[in-house]
Amino acid sequence: MTITFEPIGIIHTPHTKLEGMPIQPSGAEGIKGTIEIYPPYIDGLSDLDGFSHIILLYHLHKSTDYKLKVVPFLDTVERGLFATRAPRRPNPIGLSVVRLERIEGNIVHIVNVDMLDGTPLLDIKPYVPEFEDTSDIKLGWLDSVSRRSHHHKSDNRFE
């Protein structure tokens, strides 16, 4: 089976290198970026401007390979890849919930960007908290370290 995705746009951010960039949107508070939506997809932006937050799905285009056991950014212990949000994955797809600031034509202005400049955008979805069942959340190994994501920056472990 072959699965093929075509980008619908490109994400522009101030992050030009992997090292030192935020590892999650919570650590990118106030950092602004834009999404340039390609012409065939502009009509899909209709009605999006009423949402405060959007989910971005994107291709981790600098990811080259993966290991099924990794030492994630917020830990010193090796973990199973699928129990982490490490960027090097069998299918290098990233996900971020960002604040939608405004839309001007084919340019979507966003805040709290944690992705690399030039990242190909695969999809946009509105973030709707009521659609997510968040009543009984468990964070596994991240329970004691997740709050550190606000201050932790990327290093070269996944280059």
C-alpha positions as YAML, in Angstrom:
chain: A
units: angstrom
residues:
- id: 1
  name: MET
  ca: [0.00, 0.00, 0.00]
- id: 2
  name: THR
  ca: [1.26, 3.46, -0.88]
- id: 3
  name: ILE
  ca: [0.09, 6.53, 0.98]
- id: 4
  name: THR
  ca: [0.92, 9.91, -0.50]
- id: 5
  name: PHE
  ca: [0.39, 13.36, 0.98]
- id: 6
  name: GLU
  ca: [0.73, 16.70, -0.80]
- id: 7
  name: PRO
  ca: [1.37, 19.79, 1.31]
- id: 8
  name: ILE
  ca: [-1.41, 22.38, 1.37]
- id: 9
  name: GLY
  ca: [1.02, 25.11, 2.36]
- id: 10
  name: ILE
  ca: [4.26, 25.96, 4.09]
- id: 11
  name: ILE
  ca: [4.86, 27.13, 7.66]
- id: 12
  name: HIS
  ca: [7.16, 30.11, 8.19]
- id: 13
  name: THR
  ca: [8.70, 30.57, 11.64]
- id: 14
  name: PRO
  ca: [11.74, 32.27, 13.18]
- id: 15
  name: HIS
  ca: [13.20, 28.81, 13.96]
- id: 16
  name: THR
  ca: [15.86, 28.20, 11.31]
- id: 17
  name: LYS
  ca: [17.70, 25.38, 13.05]
- id: 18
  name: LEU
  ca: [16.56, 22.48, 15.20]
- id: 19
  name: GLU
  ca: [18.88, 23.14, 18.10]
- id: 20
  name: GLY
  ca: [17.47, 25.68, 20.55]
- id: 21
  name: MET
  ca: [13.91, 25.78, 19.27]
- id: 22
  name: PRO
  ca: [10.92, 25.05, 21.55]
- id: 23
  name: ILE
  ca: [9.95, 21.40, 21.84]
- id: 24
  name: GLN
  ca: [6.20, 22.06, 22.22]
- id: 25
  name: PRO
  ca: [3.85, 25.05, 21.66]
- id: 26
  name: SER
  ca: [3.76, 25.58, 25.44]
- id: 27
  name: GLY
  ca: [7.43, 26.53, 25.26]
- id: 28
  name: ALA
  ca: [6.87, 28.85, 22.29]
- id: 29
  name: GLU
  ca: [4.54, 31.29, 24.02]
- id: 30
  name: GLY
  ca: [4.28, 34.50, 22.04]
- id: 31
  name: ILE
  ca: [6.45, 33.33, 19.13]
- id: 32
  name: LYS
  ca: [4.73, 34.28, 15.89]
- id: 33
  name: GLY
  ca: [4.72, 32.61, 12.52]
- id: 34
  name: THR
  ca: [2.68, 32.41, 9.36]
- id: 35
  name: ILE
  ca: [1.29, 29.73, 7.13]
- id: 36
  name: GLU
  ca: [1.27, 30.31, 3.41]
- id: 37
  name: ILE
  ca: [-1.64, 28.32, 2.01]
- id: 38
  name: TYR
  ca: [-1.16, 27.26, -1.60]
- id: 39
  name: PRO
  ca: [-3.72, 28.65, -4.11]
- id: 40
  name: PRO
  ca: [-5.76, 25.46, -4.70]
- id: 41
  name: TYR
  ca: [-6.57, 25.30, -0.96]
- id: 42
  name: ILE
  ca: [-7.39, 28.95, -0.13]
- id: 43
  name: ASP
  ca: [-11.18, 28.40, -0.17]
- id: 44
  name: GLY
  ca: [-10.71, 25.89, 2.65]
- id: 45
  name: LEU
  ca: [-9.84, 28.79, 4.97]
- id: 46
  name: SER
  ca: [-13.43, 30.06, 4.89]
- id: 47
  name: ASP
  ca: [-14.93, 30.28, 8.40]
- id: 48
  name: LEU
  ca: [-11.66, 29.33, 10.12]
- id: 49
  name: ASP
  ca: [-11.18, 32.88, 11.44]
- id: 50
  name: GLY
  ca: [-13.85, 32.32, 14.11]
- id: 51
  name: PHE
  ca: [-11.61, 29.88, 16.01]
- id: 52
  name: SER
  ca: [-9.01, 30.91, 18.57]
- id: 53
  name: HIS
  ca: [-6.86, 27.78, 18.18]
- id: 54
  name: ILE
  ca: [-6.12, 25.39, 15.35]
- id: 55
  name: ILE
  ca: [-4.47, 21.99, 15.06]
- id: 56
  name: LEU
  ca: [-1.65, 21.81, 12.53]
- id: 57
  name: LEU
  ca: [-0.54, 18.51, 11.05]
- id: 58
  name: TYR
  ca: [2.76, 18.78, 9.25]
- id: 59
  name: HIS
  ca: [5.60, 16.81, 7.75]
- id: 60
  name: LEU
  ca: [8.75, 16.68, 9.89]
- id: 61
  name: HIS
  ca: [10.81, 17.23, 6.75]
- id: 62
  name: LYS
  ca: [14.21, 17.14, 8.48]
- id: 63
  name: SER
  ca: [13.53, 13.76, 10.07]
- id: 64
  name: THR
  ca: [15.65, 11.11, 8.40]
- id: 65
  name: ASP
  ca: [15.26, 7.87, 10.31]
- id: 66
  name: TYR
  ca: [13.94, 6.58, 13.60]
- id: 67
  name: LYS
  ca: [14.57, 4.23, 16.50]
- id: 68
  name: LEU
  ca: [11.83, 2.48, 18.42]
- id: 69
  name: LYS
  ca: [13.56, 3.35, 21.71]
- id: 70
  name: VAL
  ca: [14.59, 6.97, 22.34]
- id: 71
  name: VAL
  ca: [15.67, 9.24, 25.17]
- id: 72
  name: PRO
  ca: [13.06, 12.03, 24.86]
- id: 73
  name: PHE
  ca: [13.78, 15.71, 25.47]
- id: 74
  name: LEU
  ca: [12.20, 15.82, 28.93]
- id: 75
  name: ASP
  ca: [13.82, 12.66, 30.27]
- id: 76
  name: THR
  ca: [17.10, 10.81, 30.68]
- id: 77
  name: VAL
  ca: [15.56, 7.35, 30.43]
- id: 78
  name: GLU
  ca: [15.09, 5.43, 27.19]
- id: 79
  name: ARG
  ca: [11.39, 5.18, 26.27]
- id: 80
  name: GLY
  ca: [9.33, 3.51, 23.57]
- id: 81
  name: LEU
  ca: [9.00, 5.89, 20.62]
- id: 82
  name: PHE
  ca: [5.20, 5.78, 20.65]
- id: 83
  name: ALA
  ca: [5.17, 6.88, 24.30]
- id: 84
  name: THR
  ca: [6.96, 10.10, 23.25]
- id: 85
  name: ARG
  ca: [6.47, 13.02, 20.90]
- id: 86
  name: ALA
  ca: [9.99, 12.64, 19.52]
- id: 87
  name: PRO
  ca: [10.27, 13.98, 15.95]
- id: 88
  name: ARG
  ca: [12.06, 11.05, 14.31]
- id: 89
  name: ARG
  ca: [9.26, 8.58, 13.58]
- id: 90
  name: PRO
  ca: [8.34, 5.90, 11.00]
- id: 91
  name: ASN
  ca: [5.84, 8.40, 9.56]
- id: 92
  name: PRO
  ca: [7.32, 11.82, 10.40]
- id: 93
  name: ILE
  ca: [4.09, 13.69, 11.08]
- id: 94
  name: GLY
  ca: [4.05, 16.53, 13.59]
- id: 95
  name: LEU
  ca: [1.08, 17.94, 15.45]
- id: 96
  name: SER
  ca: [0.77, 21.30, 17.21]
- id: 97
  name: VAL
  ca: [-2.13, 23.27, 18.65]
- id: 98
  name: VAL
  ca: [-1.42, 26.95, 17.99]
- id: 99
  name: ARG
  ca: [-3.28, 30.21, 18.51]
- id: 100
  name: LEU
  ca: [-4.89, 31.62, 15.37]
- id: 101
  name: GLU
  ca: [-4.24, 35.37, 15.27]
- id: 102
  name: ARG
  ca: [-5.80, 36.33, 11.92]
- id: 103
  name: ILE
  ca: [-6.14, 35.36, 8.26]
- id: 104
  name: GLU
  ca: [-5.17, 37.71, 5.42]
- id: 105
  name: GLY
  ca: [-5.88, 36.18, 2.03]
- id: 106
  name: ASN
  ca: [-3.79, 33.01, 1.84]
- id: 107
  name: ILE
  ca: [-1.66, 33.92, 4.89]
- id: 108
  name: VAL
  ca: [-2.64, 32.50, 8.27]
- id: 109
  name: HIS
  ca: [-1.01, 34.30, 11.19]
- id: 110
  name: ILE
  ca: [-0.33, 32.02, 14.17]
- id: 111
  name: VAL
  ca: [1.22, 32.30, 17.63]
- id: 112
  name: ASN
  ca: [3.10, 29.78, 19.81]
- id: 113
  name: VAL
  ca: [4.97, 28.17, 16.92]
- id: 114
  name: ASP
  ca: [7.30, 25.28, 17.71]
- id: 115
  name: MET
  ca: [8.08, 24.06, 14.23]
- id: 116
  name: LEU
  ca: [11.03, 24.65, 11.92]
- id: 117
  name: ASP
  ca: [10.86, 27.34, 9.24]
- id: 118
  name: GLY
  ca: [9.89, 25.85, 5.89]
- id: 119
  name: THR
  ca: [7.88, 22.98, 7.36]
- id: 120
  name: PRO
  ca: [5.37, 21.54, 4.85]
- id: 121
  name: LEU
  ca: [1.78, 21.79, 6.15]
- id: 122
  name: LEU
  ca: [-0.42, 18.73, 5.59]
- id: 123
  name: ASP
  ca: [-3.69, 19.82, 7.21]
- id: 124
  name: ILE
  ca: [-5.45, 22.31, 9.48]
- id: 125
  name: LYS
  ca: [-8.28, 21.45, 11.84]
- id: 126
  name: PRO
  ca: [-10.12, 23.67, 14.31]
- id: 127
  name: TYR
  ca: [-9.35, 22.94, 17.96]
- id: 128
  name: VAL
  ca: [-12.58, 22.29, 19.86]
- id: 129
  name: PRO
  ca: [-12.01, 21.35, 23.53]
- id: 130
  name: GLU
  ca: [-15.51, 19.90, 23.84]
- id: 131
  name: PHE
  ca: [-14.69, 17.35, 21.13]
- id: 132
  name: GLU
  ca: [-11.87, 15.93, 23.22]
- id: 133
  name: ASP
  ca: [-12.65, 13.74, 26.23]
- id: 134
  name: THR
  ca: [-10.27, 15.20, 28.77]
- id: 135
  name: SER
  ca: [-12.02, 14.07, 31.95]
- id: 136
  name: ASP
  ca: [-9.71, 11.20, 32.89]
- id: 137
  name: ILE
  ca: [-6.27, 11.99, 31.48]
- id: 138
  name: LYS
  ca: [-3.17, 10.06, 32.52]
- id: 139
  name: LEU
  ca: [0.26, 11.30, 31.44]
- id: 140
  name: GLY
  ca: [2.31, 8.16, 32.02]
- id: 141
  name: TRP
  ca: [6.03, 8.85, 32.40]
- id: 142
  name: LEU
  ca: [5.43, 12.51, 31.44]
- id: 143
  name: ASP
  ca: [3.37, 13.17, 34.56]
- id: 144
  name: SER
  ca: [6.31, 14.45, 36.59]
- id: 145
  name: VAL
  ca: [8.12, 16.31, 33.78]
- id: 146
  name: SER
  ca: [5.51, 17.73, 31.37]
- id: 147
  name: ARG
  ca: [5.54, 21.19, 33.00]
- id: 148
  name: ARG
  ca: [9.20, 21.52, 32.02]
- id: 149
  name: SER
  ca: [8.17, 21.77, 28.36]
- id: 150
  name: HIS
  ca: [7.58, 25.51, 28.89]
- id: 151
  name: HIS
  ca: [11.31, 26.09, 29.29]
- id: 152
  name: HIS
  ca: [13.01, 23.14, 27.60]
- id: 153
  name: LYS
  ca: [14.59, 23.71, 24.18]
- id: 154
  name: SER
  ca: [15.54, 21.30, 21.44]
- id: 155
  name: ASP
  ca: [19.08, 19.97, 21.33]
- id: 156
  name: ASN
  ca: [20.80, 17.89, 18.67]
- id: 157
  name: ARG
  ca: [19.67, 14.44, 19.87]
- id: 158
  name: PHE
  ca: [17.21, 14.03, 16.96]
- id: 159
  name: GLU
  ca: [19.28, 15.55, 14.14]
...
